[in-house]
Each structure stands twice: as structure tokens, then as C-alpha cells.
Amino acid sequence: MERAAANYRIRFLTGELAGRVFAVRNSGTLIGRRRDADIRPGGMDIGVEHVTLIPQSDHGVLLHVHGNESARVNGDEVVGEADFLLVPGADVCIGKELTFVLEEDDASGEGGGVEVPAEEDAEEATEELSGETVGEDAAAGGENDADCTRYASAAELEELRKFNRSRRWHRRMVLSGGLVLCLLIIGGAYIVSWLQLENPVTWPGEVSGNFDDGEFRMEIEPDGKCLVYYPKTPMTITKSDGNNHEIMTALGKNMDVPFHLVFTVATVPDGFRTTRQKSFDDWRKRVSEQEGFAFLDEPQQEFYRPTESGFPYYRLSYIRQDKNFRWQGYASYMRYHDKELVLLREVPAGHFWRAERVLQRFGAFVVSPAMVDHYWEIPEERMTEDSTRLLQRASFELRKNIAATVWDDVDWMLRTLLCRAYETNDPVLTAAVVPLWREFREKQQVWYSQCCLAFQTYQTAGNSEGMNRIINECLRRFPSPDDHRHVKIMKNIWTIEE
């Protein structure tokens, strides 16, 4: 920036140039919005050529107000085309806010029209005014007012260029990211469509309604009839050894999820004296320690064939490691006399999230009504009376009205006799006690069915007292959660068939 001697300078006190200092040129300093003005404020209240400051040879600075503009000197107004001699300390206001004071300047040299303080050397006013018509100022200036602009400094222009580059880069990144996301969505949709990925998977035939299931039918003495069913696929592999079966097949309409079933029947040591809960705890401990099972939840008791008394079993989810392969699925643990029945239904752990629904819906196991009728729980303790005496007592109780019979005593007597008969392999005692057990179960079901009908009648009539009486009586007759009728009573279900 060129510097020249100057005897005076002006310091702006208010407005957009507050704090700025400019030297007064010996040739005169023009303040206005003209492109070649020495000082170019940005406000529209400043004329194109507003005032000119001209140093005088003797003393002071002459203030010339152009055209129709005005200025206030020390509070006195100076109108257009008038002159006023300023002395150091004079306070001048132009426009609405711009105020400066005249000072003596000891520096010398011809200035470039602007003297900027050291802390602001890199800055200049940069407000853009292009495209705006000035109206009256067009007559005073010799140039098109629409072209009146204030130029930015080099530093400000560089900042502007950086900002524009940043915005362009950001737009390119957003567009590129959006394009990549669209391509990924399209590509993923194409892959899913091409592979026809099914989630969650279904049982083969579930969607079309054309099931092609295989099955293994089993007979577990005495009178235990059940079966394991599985989806037949071109890749199904089965292996059987008596009542033990292993099936490797697949789930899904695309048959893309391996499905592994293992059904085993084993005799429980001292099984007629070991309860279902005790043998289950032993089995769970054994497979956890020896076969790498990790159980994921606490066992839940559920029922196969949930009609009448049902066939109870424990169900729990697990993960197990088989060499370098991890399986995840559900285990079902059952007891039938002195036998333990275990069914494992599992898929690769990575596919469990897709197959969980179908594993819960399809149990892959069915028990016959005869097996339900011949099921009984091993008692924790046995009666000590001899078998003949117990048979007589049980027969006597069953000849009475079943509603007047003490069911807990009859149930305990008959289960004690059943354990003795099968444990000692006594065909005479077996032939005597099995009919009594079946008669007891049949009379229980008749009585329960009558209660269900009575409850529905009371419910229709709004007789809450009668409903509560039936609930309490049924809970007294069926106190064990091992009987599905107890579960139905607790859930307030009073239909004969579920």
C-alpha cells in the first residue's frame, strides 16, 4: 500500500468503520460509494459521492458536501454543495451512524487513501452492493450505481475461496455418499431377490401348504406310542438305533438352514424311585460337563397334547459346541416310567435368529392319547402298606362317588402300586393296578368336564359366587402343576378341549 505525507487524519468513532484510521490525502480524500472513492463505506445512507476532505495550505481541512447530501459538524448540519473548514478535534457525522473526528497527523507521505491500524492491516470493508439502484445518487456520480461494490481484501477473498471449496467438497461428498448408498440398496435388493433369502425361515411346505414330512414311529413299553416328524428334503440324512434317532435335514422354502434333530431314550438308574425333577437335574449337569452344553435360560414346563391331563416336559434353550461347529436350539426332557426321553432340535448358531419362530411353532414330536393315559409321575415317597391292602383301599374309594373320594390318597396309592408292579416286574400286580389307574383318570376327567360346563353356565348368568366355588374346588382336586388341568384353571380357561 502506497504511503504519502499527510498532515491530517480522520478516526472513525461509530458505524461500520469504528476504530479505523485514514490519512487525508493532500490531493483530497473522497468518502462515498463510488468505485474509485478513497473511503467506501457500505451503508445505503452514504451517497455515491458524499463528502470530500481537502487539506488547506494554512490550517485545517475543508469539508465539501456533494450534491444533495448532508453532514453534521459538531452537531450543526452542512447541506449539499456547501463547504466547512474543519479544525483538529472537529466531530463529523455522515449518514445515519458514521462518525469521525479530525486529528493532526505527524506522519508524512502521500497515502493510498487508507491508513489502517497495525492490528487490522489485513482487513478492509467488503460489503457487496452490486445490482442495487441508488436513485438520486445517479445524477451526482458519473457512473452506473448498479456497479457500485466494495472489494474484499486478499485475505478475505482467500477465505471466501476456501469456504466455496469446502461447500463444493461437502456437496460432492453428500452426492457421492447418496450414490453409494443407493447402489448398496439396489445391490442388496438384487442379491436378496436372486437368493430369495427368507427371514424368518418357514417349515418346508408351510408357505405352499404342501407338506412332505417324514416320521419315526416309536413304541416305548408299556403302551407308550410317540413319533418324531421332520421335513423331508433331497439332502435329508437319518440314522436310527432302536428308539434312538438322528436326523440331518433343512428348514426354509429354499432349504438353506441346516436342521439337526436328535431323539434318545435311556433307562434312568433306579428309575422307579427317581422323580422327573431329579433325573432332569442329573441330565442337565451331565451334558453341561461332558458334552459342552451351555443353557441360556431356566427350564419351563410345557405339555405335549395339552388336552385333559397332558404330557409334561421341561423345555430350555441351549448352545453347544460340536468340534468346530456351534449349534443352538431347544431341548425337551420327558420321563415315561423309568425312561428318560430327550429331544434336541437345533440349527447353526448363526442362523438361529432366522429359525427361532419355526422352532417354537413346530415341536417335531407327538405323543398318542394312550401314552397320555398311561403317564404318571414317580412319587417322591411311597406308601408303606402292603400291595394287597393298598389295592383293596383303592378299589373301595373308586367304587364311591368320585366327588366324595379323597383324590390325593387315591393318586398316591395307585402310583405306589404302579412303581412296585413295574419295578418288580410283577404281571399280576400290573394287571390289577393299571385298570384302576385308567378308571381313576377317566372319572377325574368326567368330573372336570362337568365343572367346566357348570362354570360356563355361571359365567353366562353372571354368578360370581358359583364361579369362585368351582375354581376353588378344582384347584383342590388338581393341585399339581404337572397336570395340565391345573394350568388351565390358573389361566381361567374352562373349555373342555384347548
Secondary structure, 3 states (H helix, E strand, C coil): CCCECCCEEEEEEECCCCCCEEECCCCCEEECCCCCCCECCCCCCCCCCCEEEEECCCCCEEEEECCCCEEEECCEEEECCCEEEECCCCEEEECCCEEEEEEECCCCECCCCCECCHHHCCCCCCCCCCCCCCCCHHHHCCCCHHHCCCCCCHHHHHHHHHHHHHHHHHHHHHHHHHHHHHHHHHHHHHHHHHHCCCCCCCCCCCCCCCCCEEEEEEEECCCEEEEEEEECCCCCEEEEECCEEEEEEEECCCCCEEEEEEEEEEECCCHHHCCHHHHHHHHHHHHHHHCCEEECCCCEEEEECCCCCCEEEEEEEEEEEECCEEEEEEEEEEEECCEEEEEEEEEEHHHHHHHHHHHHHCCCEEECHHHHHCCCCCCCCCCCCCHHHHHHHHHHHHHCCHHHCCHHHHHHHHHHHHHHHHHCCCHHHHHHHHHHHHHHHHHHHHHHHHHHHHHHHHHHHCCHHHHHHHHHHHHHHCCCCCCHHHHHHHCCCCCCCC
